[in-house]
Amino acid sequence: MNALCFAPAEPPAVAVAGSAARFPVHRIYCVGRNYAEHAREMGRDPTLEPPVFFMKPADAVVANGTAVPYPPATENLHHEIELVVALKSGGSNIPQHEALGHVFGYAVGNDLTRRDLQNAAKARGGPWDAAKGFDHSAPLAALRPVAAGHVSTGRIWLTVNDELRQQSDVADMIYAVPQVIAALSQLYELKPGDLIFTGTPAGVGPLRVGDRIEGGIEGLETLRHTIAAAAHGTRT
């Protein structure tokens, strides 16, 4: 076997509630406009479109309680609170009735978004990569294993500096978790370690340096993080 040119980085992993074990992350998939009211606030008709998928890099995950540096190249960073699904197994063309059998657990995540870059990309018909897939763009609470039950209903909410910004119910998702997994598996071969951010309710809005963000879903660990000053770039 040929030697590696340099030592690989530590694989990204997520905490598991009630355990010292960690969940290794393979890929991060995300669903766009999966709550009707959010689709409308983004200027879309939720009744006319199939699920919208995009991705973040696996190492975009940020542990609960961590300060997230304000990202470069934006003046309009937004919060998007979401139910996150973690897969223990995968495959292609997974039927909906088998989808939940692939779930390891659930967590609360924040799909941080450079909204100005996203809007510019939409206007020119370009991809969303720079708007969604930047460093530290996926703060995530600990995963609750599926042994405690699947998550199909429950209040989902987010506050900024104790002010309520987002509130809905997971049951209001346009495409439920089994539908999302089945649809994704028609586009990608899903793998153990995949995370799926399942979409955000209405109320997305801007974040500024110093903001304190809390978000939750009934039965899951509450996500807490702050927005720190922009990090100064260094060469490595």
PyRosetta script that sets phi, psi and omega in degrees:
from pyrosetta import init, pose_from_sequence

init()
pose = pose_from_sequence("MNALCFAPAEPPAVAVAGSAARFPVHRIYCVGRNYAEHAREMGRDPTLEPPVFFMKPADAVVANGTAVPYPPATENLHHEIELVVALKSGGSNIPQHEALGHVFGYAVGNDLTRRDLQNAAKARGGPWDAAKGFDHSAPLAALRPVAAGHVSTGRIWLTVNDELRQQSDVADMIYAVPQVIAALSQLYELKPGDLIFTGTPAGVGPLRVGDRIEGGIEGLETLRHTIAAAAHGTRT")
pose.set_psi(1, 134.8)
pose.set_omega(1, 179.5)
pose.set_phi(2, -70.3)
pose.set_psi(2, 143.9)
pose.set_omega(2, 179.5)
pose.set_phi(3, -72.7)
pose.set_psi(3, 149.2)
pose.set_omega(3, 175.2)
pose.set_phi(4, -74.3)
pose.set_psi(4, 148.5)
pose.set_omega(4, -179.5)
pose.set_phi(5, -67.4)
pose.set_psi(5, -30.1)
pose.set_omega(5, 177.4)
pose.set_phi(6, -157.5)
pose.set_psi(6, 163.9)
pose.set_omega(6, -178.6)
pose.set_phi(7, -68.3)
pose.set_psi(7, 132.4)
pose.set_omega(7, -179.9)
pose.set_phi(8, -70.0)
pose.set_psi(8, 156.9)
pose.set_omega(8, 177.7)
pose.set_phi(9, -68.4)
pose.set_psi(9, 156.4)
pose.set_omega(9, 175.3)
pose.set_phi(10, -60.1)
pose.set_psi(10, 129.3)
pose.set_omega(10, -179.1)
pose.set_phi(11, -62.1)
pose.set_psi(11, 139.0)
pose.set_omega(11, 177.4)
pose.set_phi(12, -66.0)
pose.set_psi(12, 144.3)
pose.set_omega(12, -179.3)
pose.set_phi(13, -150.1)
pose.set_psi(13, 158.7)
pose.set_omega(13, -175.4)
pose.set_phi(14, -122.3)
pose.set_psi(14, 143.5)
pose.set_omega(14, 178.2)
pose.set_phi(15, -65.2)
pose.set_psi(15, 149.0)
pose.set_omega(15, 175.7)
pose.set_phi(16, -115.1)
pose.set_psi(16, 125.0)
pose.set_omega(16, -176.8)
pose.set_phi(17, -60.1)
pose.set_psi(17, 134.2)
pose.set_omega(17, 177.1)
pose.set_phi(18, 73.4)
pose.set_psi(18, 17.7)
pose.set_omega(18, -176.5)
pose.set_phi(19, -148.6)
pose.set_psi(19, 151.9)
pose.set_omega(19, 173.1)
pose.set_phi(20, -83.9)
pose.set_psi(20, -12.2)
pose.set_omega(20, 179.9)
pose.set_phi(21, -69.6)
pose.set_psi(21, 155.4)
pose.set_omega(21, 177.3)
pose.set_phi(22, -125.3)
pose.set_psi(22, 149.5)
pose.set_omega(22, -176.5)
pose.set_phi(23, -95.0)
pose.set_psi(23, 113.0)
pose.set_omega(23, -179.5)
pose.set_phi(24, -73.7)
pose.set_psi(24, 133.8)
pose.set_omega(24, -174.9)
pose.set_phi(25, -94.0)
pose.set_psi(25, 127.3)
pose.set_omega(25, 176.5)
pose.set_phi(26, -93.3)
pose.set_psi(26, -60.3)
pose.set_omega(26, 177.4)
pose.set_phi(27, -141.0)
pose.set_psi(27, 160.2)
pose.set_omega(27, 173.6)
pose.set_phi(28, -119.9)
pose.set_psi(28, 112.4)
pose.set_omega(28, 173.6)
pose.set_phi(29, -99.7)
pose.set_psi(29, 150.5)
pose.set_omega(29, 179.8)
pose.set_phi(30, -136.3)
pose.set_psi(30, 147.6)
pose.set_omega(30, 177.7)
pose.set_phi(31, -109.9)
pose.set_psi(31, 130.1)
pose.set_omega(31, 178.3)
pose.set_phi(32, -98.4)
pose.set_psi(32, 144.8)
pose.set_omega(32, 172.9)
pose.set_phi(33, 54.6)
pose.set_psi(33, 53.5)
pose.set_omega(33, -178.0)
pose.set_phi(34, -102.1)
pose.set_psi(34, 5.8)
pose.set_omega(34, 169.8)
pose.set_phi(35, -122.1)
pose.set_psi(35, 133.9)
pose.set_omega(35, -172.6)
pose.set_phi(36, -58.2)
pose.set_psi(36, -44.5)
pose.set_omega(36, -177.0)
pose.set_phi(37, -66.8)
pose.set_psi(37, -34.6)
pose.set_omega(37, 176.5)
pose.set_phi(38, -68.7)
pose.set_psi(38, -40.8)
pose.set_omega(38, 177.0)
pose.set_phi(39, -56.9)
pose.set_psi(39, -41.7)
pose.set_omega(39, -179.3)
pose.set_phi(40, -67.9)
pose.set_psi(40, -38.9)
pose.set_omega(40, -179.6)
pose.set_phi(41, -69.6)
pose.set_psi(41, -18.7)
pose.set_omega(41, 174.4)
pose.set_phi(42, -91.0)
pose.set_psi(42, 4.6)
pose.set_omega(42, 175.8)
pose.set_phi(43, 82.6)
pose.set_psi(43, 23.8)
pose.set_omega(43, -178.2)
pose.set_phi(44, -118.4)
pose.set_psi(44, 159.5)
pose.set_omega(44, 175.6)
pose.set_phi(45, -97.9)
pose.set_psi(45, 112.1)
pose.set_omega(45, -174.8)
pose.set_phi(46, -68.0)
pose.set_psi(46, -14.0)
pose.set_omega(46, -178.2)
pose.set_phi(47, -86.8)
pose.set_psi(47, -6.8)
pose.set_omega(47, -171.0)
pose.set_phi(48, -109.2)
pose.set_psi(48, -5.1)
pose.set_omega(48, -169.4)
pose.set_phi(49, -125.8)
pose.set_psi(49, 143.3)
pose.set_omega(49, 171.8)
pose.set_phi(50, -73.5)
pose.set_psi(50, 173.9)
pose.set_omega(50, 178.8)
pose.set_phi(51, -58.0)
pose.set_psi(51, 142.2)
pose.set_omega(51, 176.4)
pose.set_phi(52, -104.5)
pose.set_psi(52, 124.2)
pose.set_omega(52, -177.9)
pose.set_phi(53, -116.2)
pose.set_psi(53, 145.2)
pose.set_omega(53, 171.1)
pose.set_phi(54, -148.7)
pose.set_psi(54, 178.1)
pose.set_omega(54, -174.0)
pose.set_phi(55, -134.3)
pose.set_psi(55, 156.0)
pose.set_omega(55, 169.4)
pose.set_phi(56, -120.9)
pose.set_psi(56, 154.1)
pose.set_omega(56, 175.0)
pose.set_phi(57, -67.4)
pose.set_psi(57, 148.8)
pose.set_omega(57, -177.8)
pose.set_phi(58, -58.2)
pose.set_psi(58, -34.5)
pose.set_omega(58, -176.8)
pose.set_phi(59, -84.3)
pose.set_psi(59, 13.0)
pose.set_omega(59, 172.6)
pose.set_phi(60, -78.6)
pose.set_psi(60, -9.6)
pose.set_omega(60, -178.2)
pose.set_phi(61, -65.7)
pose.set_psi(61, 142.0)
pose.set_omega(61, 179.4)
pose.set_phi(62, -128.3)
pose.set_psi(62, 130.4)
pose.set_omega(62, -177.4)
pose.set_phi(63, -67.1)
pose.set_psi(63, 151.7)
pose.set_omega(63, 177.6)
pose.set_phi(64, -57.1)
pose.set_psi(64, 140.1)
pose.set_omega(64, 178.3)
pose.set_phi(65, 83.9)
pose.set_psi(65, 6.7)
pose.set_omega(65, -175.9)
pose.set_phi(66, -94.3)
pose.set_psi(66, 146.3)
pose.set_omega(66, 172.7)
pose.set_phi(67, -79.5)
pose.set_psi(67, 128.8)
pose.set_omega(67, -179.7)
pose.set_phi(68, -101.4)
pose.set_psi(68, 121.6)
pose.set_omega(68, 178.9)
pose.set_phi(69, -69.1)
pose.set_psi(69, 139.3)
pose.set_omega(69, 177.3)
pose.set_phi(70, -60.5)
pose.set_psi(70, 126.5)
pose.set_omega(70, -173.0)
pose.set_phi(71, -73.3)
pose.set_psi(71, 156.8)
pose.set_omega(71, 177.6)
pose.set_phi(72, -74.9)
pose.set_psi(72, 167.5)
pose.set_omega(72, 170.7)
pose.set_phi(73, 65.6)
pose.set_psi(73, 24.3)
pose.set_omega(73, 176.6)
pose.set_phi(74, -145.9)
pose.set_psi(74, 151.4)
pose.set_omega(74, 171.0)
pose.set_phi(75, -124.2)
pose.set_psi(75, 15.2)
pose.set_omega(75, -175.5)
pose.set_phi(76, -149.8)
pose.set_psi(76, 66.4)
pose.set_omega(76, 177.0)
pose.set_phi(77, -77.4)
pose.set_psi(77, 129.3)
pose.set_omega(77, -178.3)
pose.set_phi(78, -116.8)
pose.set_psi(78, 150.8)
pose.set_omega(78, 171.2)
pose.set_phi(79, -92.1)
pose.set_psi(79, 148.9)
pose.set_omega(79, 173.4)
pose.set_phi(80, -147.6)
pose.set_psi(80, 100.4)
pose.set_omega(80, -178.5)
pose.set_phi(81, -76.2)
pose.set_psi(81, 139.0)
pose.set_omega(81, -173.3)
pose.set_phi(82, -149.4)
pose.set_psi(82, 151.4)
pose.set_omega(82, 165.5)
pose.set_phi(83, -77.4)
pose.set_psi(83, 130.7)
pose.set_omega(83, 179.5)
pose.set_phi(84, -113.7)
pose.set_psi(84, 132.5)
pose.set_omega(84, 179.3)
pose.set_phi(85, -107.3)
pose.set_psi(85, 132.2)
pose.set_omega(85, 178.1)
pose.set_phi(86, -110.6)
pose.set_psi(86, 131.4)
pose.set_omega(86, -176.3)
pose.set_phi(87, -99.7)
pose.set_psi(87, 137.2)
pose.set_omega(87, 175.9)
pose.set_phi(88, -98.3)
pose.set_psi(88, -14.3)
pose.set_omega(88, 178.0)
pose.set_phi(89, -153.7)
pose.set_psi(89, 172.0)
pose.set_omega(89, -175.2)
pose.set_phi(90, -151.6)
pose.set_psi(90, -147.8)
pose.set_omega(90, -178.0)
pose.set_phi(91, 139.8)
pose.set_psi(91, -177.4)
pose.set_omega(91, 178.5)
pose.set_phi(92, -113.4)
pose.set_psi(92, 150.2)
pose.set_omega(92, 176.5)
pose.set_phi(93, 52.4)
pose.set_psi(93, 49.9)
pose.set_omega(93, -179.6)
pose.set_phi(94, -74.8)
pose.set_psi(94, 126.0)
pose.set_omega(94, 176.4)
pose.set_phi(95, -67.4)
pose.set_psi(95, 149.6)
pose.set_omega(95, -179.4)
pose.set_phi(96, -57.2)
pose.set_psi(96, -38.2)
pose.set_omega(96, -175.7)
pose.set_phi(97, -71.8)
pose.set_psi(97, -11.2)
pose.set_omega(97, 177.0)
pose.set_phi(98, -104.9)
pose.set_psi(98, -6.6)
pose.set_omega(98, -168.4)
pose.set_phi(99, -62.0)
pose.set_psi(99, -44.3)
pose.set_omega(99, -175.6)
pose.set_phi(100, -66.2)
pose.set_psi(100, -20.2)
pose.set_omega(100, 176.6)
pose.set_phi(101, -67.6)
pose.set_psi(101, -13.2)
pose.set_omega(101, 179.2)
pose.set_phi(102, -95.2)
pose.set_psi(102, -2.0)
pose.set_omega(102, -173.8)
pose.set_phi(103, -85.2)
pose.set_psi(103, 128.9)
pose.set_omega(103, 172.9)
pose.set_phi(104, -84.6)
pose.set_psi(104, -42.9)
pose.set_omega(104, -177.0)
pose.set_phi(105, -178.5)
pose.set_psi(105, -172.7)
pose.set_omega(105, -174.8)
pose.set_phi(106, -134.9)
pose.set_psi(106, 154.1)
pose.set_omega(106, 177.8)
pose.set_phi(107, -152.9)
pose.set_psi(107, 170.2)
pose.set_omega(107, 174.4)
pose.set_phi(108, -99.3)
pose.set_psi(108, 130.1)
pose.set_omega(108, 179.3)
pose.set_phi(109, -131.7)
pose.set_psi(109, 161.3)
pose.set_omega(109, 176.5)
pose.set_phi(110, -121.0)
pose.set_psi(110, 112.1)
pose.set_omega(110, 178.9)
pose.set_phi(111, -83.2)
pose.set_psi(111, 81.5)
pose.set_omega(111, -179.9)
pose.set_phi(112, -63.1)
pose.set_psi(112, 139.4)
pose.set_omega(112, -170.4)
pose.set_phi(113, -138.2)
pose.set_psi(113, 130.4)
pose.set_omega(113, 170.4)
pose.set_phi(114, -83.2)
pose.set_psi(114, 90.4)
pose.set_omega(114, -169.1)
pose.set_phi(115, -64.1)
pose.set_psi(115, -35.4)
pose.set_omega(115, 179.0)
pose.set_phi(116, -64.8)
pose.set_psi(116, -38.2)
pose.set_omega(116, 177.7)
pose.set_phi(117, -69.9)
pose.set_psi(117, -36.4)
pose.set_omega(117, 177.9)
pose.set_phi(118, -65.2)
pose.set_psi(118, -44.7)
pose.set_omega(118, 179.8)
pose.set_phi(119, -62.2)
pose.set_psi(119, -39.5)
pose.set_omega(119, 178.1)
pose.set_phi(120, -65.4)
pose.set_psi(120, -39.7)
pose.set_omega(120, 178.7)
pose.set_phi(121, -64.7)
pose.set_psi(121, -42.7)
pose.set_omega(121, 177.8)
pose.set_phi(122, -60.0)
pose.set_psi(122, -42.0)
pose.set_omega(122, -176.3)
pose.set_phi(123, -62.9)
pose.set_psi(123, -33.5)
pose.set_omega(123, -179.6)
pose.set_phi(124, -102.4)
pose.set_psi(124, 7.4)
pose.set_omega(124, 179.1)
pose.set_phi(125, 69.8)
pose.set_psi(125, 27.4)
pose.set_omega(125, -178.2)
pose.set_phi(126, -95.7)
pose.set_psi(126, 173.6)
pose.set_omega(126, 179.6)
pose.set_phi(127, -73.7)
pose.set_psi(127, 163.1)
pose.set_omega(127, -177.1)
pose.set_phi(128, -95.9)
pose.set_psi(128, 5.3)
pose.set_omega(128, -169.3)
pose.set_phi(129, -51.1)
pose.set_psi(129, -49.7)
pose.set_omega(129, -176.5)
pose.set_phi(130, -69.1)
pose.set_psi(130, -25.8)
pose.set_omega(130, -179.4)
pose.set_phi(131, -79.3)
pose.set_psi(131, -27.8)
pose.set_omega(131, -171.7)
pose.set_phi(132, -116.4)
pose.set_psi(132, -32.6)
pose.set_omega(132, -168.4)
pose.set_phi(133, -102.7)
pose.set_psi(133, 39.2)
pose.set_omega(133, -177.2)
pose.set_phi(134, -91.4)
pose.set_psi(134, 173.0)
pose.set_omega(134, -179.8)
pose.set_phi(135, -60.5)
pose.set_psi(135, 140.5)
pose.set_omega(135, 174.8)
pose.set_phi(136, 62.7)
pose.set_psi(136, 27.6)
pose.set_omega(136, -174.2)
pose.set_phi(137, -91.6)
pose.set_psi(137, 5.8)
pose.set_omega(137, -175.8)
pose.set_phi(138, -134.9)
pose.set_psi(138, 64.8)
pose.set_omega(138, 172.7)
pose.set_phi(139, -58.0)
pose.set_psi(139, 138.5)
pose.set_omega(139, -171.3)
pose.set_phi(140, -146.5)
pose.set_psi(140, 130.9)
pose.set_omega(140, 173.1)
pose.set_phi(141, -77.4)
pose.set_psi(141, 173.5)
pose.set_omega(141, -180.0)
pose.set_phi(142, -64.8)
pose.set_psi(142, 145.6)
pose.set_omega(142, 177.5)
pose.set_phi(143, -75.5)
pose.set_psi(143, 134.5)
pose.set_omega(143, 171.5)
pose.set_phi(144, -97.3)
pose.set_psi(144, 118.2)
pose.set_omega(144, -178.6)
pose.set_phi(145, -58.2)
pose.set_psi(145, 152.1)
pose.set_omega(145, -174.0)
pose.set_phi(146, -68.2)
pose.set_psi(146, -14.1)
pose.set_omega(146, 176.6)
pose.set_phi(147, -57.6)
pose.set_psi(147, -25.3)
pose.set_omega(147, 178.0)
pose.set_phi(148, -82.2)
pose.set_psi(148, -0.8)
pose.set_omega(148, 178.0)
pose.set_phi(149, 113.5)
pose.set_psi(149, 152.2)
pose.set_omega(149, 176.0)
pose.set_phi(150, -77.9)
pose.set_psi(150, 158.7)
pose.set_omega(150, -179.7)
pose.set_phi(151, -111.0)
pose.set_psi(151, 109.8)
pose.set_omega(151, 177.7)
pose.set_phi(152, -126.5)
pose.set_psi(152, -13.9)
pose.set_omega(152, 176.2)
pose.set_phi(153, -140.8)
pose.set_psi(153, 170.5)
pose.set_omega(153, 176.4)
pose.set_phi(154, 128.3)
pose.set_psi(154, 146.4)
pose.set_omega(154, -179.6)
pose.set_phi(155, -63.0)
pose.set_psi(155, 135.0)
pose.set_omega(155, 173.9)
pose.set_phi(156, -120.9)
pose.set_psi(156, 133.9)
pose.set_omega(156, -171.8)
pose.set_phi(157, -152.7)
pose.set_psi(157, 161.0)
pose.set_omega(157, 174.9)
pose.set_phi(158, -149.0)
pose.set_psi(158, 138.1)
pose.set_omega(158, 174.0)
pose.set_phi(159, -122.2)
pose.set_psi(159, 150.6)
pose.set_omega(159, 172.0)
pose.set_phi(160, -123.2)
pose.set_psi(160, 118.6)
pose.set_omega(160, -176.3)
pose.set_phi(161, 52.5)
pose.set_psi(161, 42.4)
pose.set_omega(161, 178.0)
pose.set_phi(162, 71.6)
pose.set_psi(162, 3.5)
pose.set_omega(162, 176.3)
pose.set_phi(163, -93.9)
pose.set_psi(163, 125.1)
pose.set_omega(163, -179.4)
pose.set_phi(164, -68.9)
pose.set_psi(164, 123.7)
pose.set_omega(164, -179.7)
pose.set_phi(165, -110.5)
pose.set_psi(165, -42.2)
pose.set_omega(165, -176.7)
pose.set_phi(166, -127.8)
pose.set_psi(166, 140.9)
pose.set_omega(166, 176.9)
pose.set_phi(167, -160.0)
pose.set_psi(167, 130.2)
pose.set_omega(167, 177.7)
pose.set_phi(168, -162.6)
pose.set_psi(168, -159.2)
pose.set_omega(168, 175.8)
pose.set_phi(169, -132.0)
pose.set_psi(169, 139.4)
pose.set_omega(169, 179.7)
pose.set_phi(170, -56.5)
pose.set_psi(170, -29.7)
pose.set_omega(170, 179.5)
pose.set_phi(171, -63.5)
pose.set_psi(171, -15.2)
pose.set_omega(171, -179.2)
pose.set_phi(172, -84.5)
pose.set_psi(172, 1.5)
pose.set_omega(172, 176.4)
pose.set_phi(173, -61.0)
pose.set_psi(173, 138.1)
pose.set_omega(173, 177.7)
pose.set_phi(174, -65.4)
pose.set_psi(174, -46.2)
pose.set_omega(174, 178.1)
pose.set_phi(175, -112.6)
pose.set_psi(175, 114.2)
pose.set_omega(175, -179.4)
pose.set_phi(176, -71.1)
pose.set_psi(176, 168.9)
pose.set_omega(176, -175.2)
pose.set_phi(177, -53.3)
pose.set_psi(177, -47.4)
pose.set_omega(177, 179.5)
pose.set_phi(178, -60.6)
pose.set_psi(178, -37.4)
pose.set_omega(178, 177.8)
pose.set_phi(179, -66.0)
pose.set_psi(179, -40.7)
pose.set_omega(179, -179.9)
pose.set_phi(180, -63.4)
pose.set_psi(180, -47.4)
pose.set_omega(180, -179.6)
pose.set_phi(181, -61.6)
pose.set_psi(181, -45.4)
pose.set_omega(181, -179.3)
pose.set_phi(182, -61.9)
pose.set_psi(182, -43.7)
pose.set_omega(182, -179.2)
pose.set_phi(183, -66.5)
pose.set_psi(183, -42.6)
pose.set_omega(183, 178.4)
pose.set_phi(184, -60.8)
pose.set_psi(184, -39.9)
pose.set_omega(184, -176.0)
pose.set_phi(185, -69.9)
pose.set_psi(185, -11.6)
pose.set_omega(185, 173.1)
pose.set_phi(186, -82.7)
pose.set_psi(186, -16.2)
pose.set_omega(186, -179.5)
pose.set_phi(187, -105.0)
pose.set_psi(187, -30.5)
pose.set_omega(187, -176.8)
pose.set_phi(188, -137.0)
pose.set_psi(188, 153.5)
pose.set_omega(188, 167.4)
pose.set_phi(189, -82.5)
pose.set_psi(189, 107.9)
pose.set_omega(189, -178.9)
pose.set_phi(190, -71.1)
pose.set_psi(190, 150.1)
pose.set_omega(190, -174.0)
pose.set_phi(191, -131.7)
pose.set_psi(191, 156.6)
pose.set_omega(191, 169.7)
pose.set_phi(192, -57.4)
pose.set_psi(192, 137.6)
pose.set_omega(192, -177.6)
pose.set_phi(193, 97.5)
pose.set_psi(193, -5.0)
pose.set_omega(193, 177.0)
pose.set_phi(194, -73.5)
pose.set_psi(194, 140.0)
pose.set_omega(194, 172.1)
pose.set_phi(195, -111.5)
pose.set_psi(195, 141.9)
pose.set_omega(195, 177.8)
pose.set_phi(196, -126.4)
pose.set_psi(196, 112.6)
pose.set_omega(196, 170.5)
pose.set_phi(197, -81.1)
pose.set_psi(197, 121.4)
pose.set_omega(197, -165.2)
pose.set_phi(198, -96.1)
pose.set_psi(198, 10.2)
pose.set_omega(198, 176.7)
pose.set_phi(199, 108.9)
pose.set_psi(199, 159.0)
pose.set_omega(199, -173.6)
pose.set_phi(200, -119.4)
pose.set_psi(200, 147.8)
pose.set_omega(200, 173.9)
pose.set_phi(201, -77.3)
pose.set_psi(201, 177.8)
pose.set_omega(201, 179.7)
pose.set_phi(202, -64.1)
pose.set_psi(202, 161.0)
pose.set_omega(202, 176.3)
pose.set_phi(203, 106.2)
pose.set_psi(203, 9.4)
pose.set_omega(203, 178.5)
pose.set_phi(204, -59.0)
pose.set_psi(204, 150.0)
pose.set_omega(204, -177.9)
pose.set_phi(205, -168.4)
pose.set_psi(205, 177.6)
pose.set_omega(205, -170.5)
pose.set_phi(206, -77.1)
pose.set_psi(206, 152.7)
pose.set_omega(206, 174.7)
pose.set_phi(207, -121.1)
pose.set_psi(207, 148.8)
pose.set_omega(207, -180.0)
pose.set_phi(208, -130.3)
pose.set_psi(208, 161.7)
pose.set_omega(208, 178.3)
pose.set_phi(209, -57.1)
pose.set_psi(209, 132.0)
pose.set_omega(209, -179.0)
pose.set_phi(210, 97.1)
pose.set_psi(210, -12.5)
pose.set_omega(210, -179.8)
pose.set_phi(211, -65.4)
pose.set_psi(211, 144.4)
pose.set_omega(211, 174.7)
pose.set_phi(212, -108.2)
pose.set_psi(212, 121.4)
pose.set_omega(212, -176.4)
pose.set_phi(213, -111.3)
pose.set_psi(213, 132.1)
pose.set_omega(213, 171.5)
pose.set_phi(214, -130.6)
pose.set_psi(214, 139.1)
pose.set_omega(214, 178.4)
pose.set_phi(215, -148.3)
pose.set_psi(215, 149.2)
pose.set_omega(215, -177.3)
pose.set_phi(216, -153.2)
pose.set_psi(216, 166.4)
pose.set_omega(216, 172.5)
pose.set_phi(217, -138.5)
pose.set_psi(217, 137.5)
pose.set_omega(217, -177.5)
pose.set_phi(218, -50.6)
pose.set_psi(218, 128.8)
pose.set_omega(218, 176.0)
pose.set_phi(219, 88.3)
pose.set_psi(219, -5.7)
pose.set_omega(219, -179.0)
pose.set_phi(220, -115.2)
pose.set_psi(220, 158.7)
pose.set_omega(220, 177.8)
pose.set_phi(221, -61.6)
pose.set_psi(221, 135.9)
pose.set_omega(221, 178.5)
pose.set_phi(222, -71.0)
pose.set_psi(222, 135.8)
pose.set_omega(222, 177.0)
pose.set_phi(223, -89.1)
pose.set_psi(223, 131.1)
pose.set_omega(223, 177.6)
pose.set_phi(224, -135.0)
pose.set_psi(224, 131.1)
pose.set_omega(224, 172.3)
pose.set_phi(225, -157.8)
pose.set_psi(225, 167.2)
pose.set_omega(225, 177.7)
pose.set_phi(226, -120.3)
pose.set_psi(226, 168.5)
pose.set_omega(226, 173.6)
pose.set_phi(227, -108.7)
pose.set_psi(227, 118.6)
pose.set_omega(227, -177.7)
pose.set_phi(228, -98.3)
pose.set_psi(228, 170.3)
pose.set_omega(228, 176.3)
pose.set_phi(229, -60.1)
pose.set_psi(229, 153.2)
pose.set_omega(229, -179.1)
pose.set_phi(230, -57.6)
pose.set_psi(230, 139.7)
pose.set_omega(230, 177.8)
pose.set_phi(231, -76.6)
pose.set_psi(231, 142.6)
pose.set_omega(231, 176.0)
pose.set_phi(232, -84.8)
pose.set_psi(232, 128.6)
pose.set_omega(232, -177.7)
pose.set_phi(233, -67.1)
pose.set_psi(233, 142.4)
pose.set_omega(233, 176.1)
pose.set_phi(234, -134.9)
pose.set_psi(234, 156.0)
pose.set_omega(234, 176.9)
pose.set_phi(235, -87.3)
pose.set_psi(235, 139.6)
pose.set_omega(235, 178.3)
pose.set_phi(236, -126.2)
pose.dump_pdb("model.pdb")
